[in-house]
Amino acid sequence: MPYNINTLCIHCHDNSDKEHPFGAITVPIYQAATFAHPGIGESTGYDYSRESNPTRAELEKVMKGLENAYDSIACNSGMAAITLMLDLFKNGDNIICSEDLYGGSVRIFNTVGREKGISFDYVDSSDADLVEKSIKSNTKALFIETPSNPTMLVTDLHKMKEIASKHNLLLIIDNTFLSPYFCRPLELGADIVLHSATKFLGGHNDTLAGFISVKDKNISEKMRFTYKTLGLSLSAFDSYLILRGIKTLGVRLERQEKNAMKIAEFLKNHPKVSKIMYIGLKEHKGHDIHLKQASGFGSMISFVTDNEDTARKALEKIKLISYAESLGGVESLMTYPMIQTHGDVPVEVRERLGINDRFLRLSVGLEDADDLIKDLEQALA
Ligand SMILES: Cc1ncc(COP(=O)(O)O)c(C=O)c1O
């Protein structure tokens, strides 16, 4: 990386963001569906915005710098990025996935993926031996979320890389919870990294977006073809919003993490909280492994209350924190994964993972930590 991460959040790695018309400091929103050709068979570099757009191109360049990728493709949601990833696989292929996974990923795998003839095995990926034992002759990839959503299991990425290399598998990481600010899986040997940019990258709960970043030219070319063919592209305006969000990624994440640490300590000692899952806490099972592969812990906390009534009342009583899906933005949000984000995960899997009627997930935002604690205090009273 030629520049440090905080600089890369603000400038393209090759300084090409300095070349805007009239010296504009930020990239204009090129709100154009199509671009005129200078002559027959000639192009300005942009022909049609489904395929490429100058505002989106700058966003993709920034992301490519942050991920240290060969290519980063900006999609109109995290799910669009996952759709693009799925297109790499065909009838008969098998993918081994973290058992604890964002519910939307489970839904697309178990419906669209299975209809395509792809099989998915869900295993506890924090157990590397189990992952390796699960590999079959038709296994083509490992799909990992670390920390996992919502139970915060940590998977050892170095071990996953070893397994993937030994068995010739693609290593695919959903890095939504950490963003490239805290973890860059391509530098650790992953082949593909996905993000819901709706979360920390955008950071303001105001737009949907997704990324897929790759380090291989052939995979990039195949994905770019599918991307323009399926129309998964992020609009110019949304690209601008995500670019704007990324500029403050570092300061937001540092502060959100500080807030999360304070709140985790508060929840840990609360009499109505029976279990807390925050990877920043030293006692978290995956804390030490996480530190080998990431530079920070993020601001996602899950916790289990003493009974269902406490959990339901807390959701009804929070005032500053909103009871809403999603995560990673400046506004703190709390969800009930059992009926929201993970409603489509098979009941037996949910129960095994402990995602029950007492399980809450909190995305800590940028409000004052003491105000957030006061809100939780009155909601749990
Ligand atoms: C870990 C993870 N991956 C992917 C997605 C899907 O992203 P989007 O909602 O932007 O489509 C989400 C959404 O919550 C998520 O939490």
The ligand as an ORCA input file, in Angstrom:
! r2SCAN-3c Opt
* xyz 0 1
  C     -22.949     -9.779      7.076
  C     -23.901     -9.300      6.021
  N     -23.687     -9.618      4.733
  C     -24.513     -9.224      3.749
  C     -25.635     -8.464      4.028
  C     -26.567     -8.043      2.913
  O     -26.367     -6.696      2.621
  P     -27.508     -5.700      2.076
  O     -28.534     -5.565      3.147
  O     -26.747     -4.441      1.807
  O     -28.065     -6.306      0.839
  C     -25.900     -8.094      5.345
  C     -27.083     -7.301      5.669
  O     -27.440     -7.107      6.818
  C     -25.011     -8.520      6.371
  O     -25.223     -8.211      7.663
*
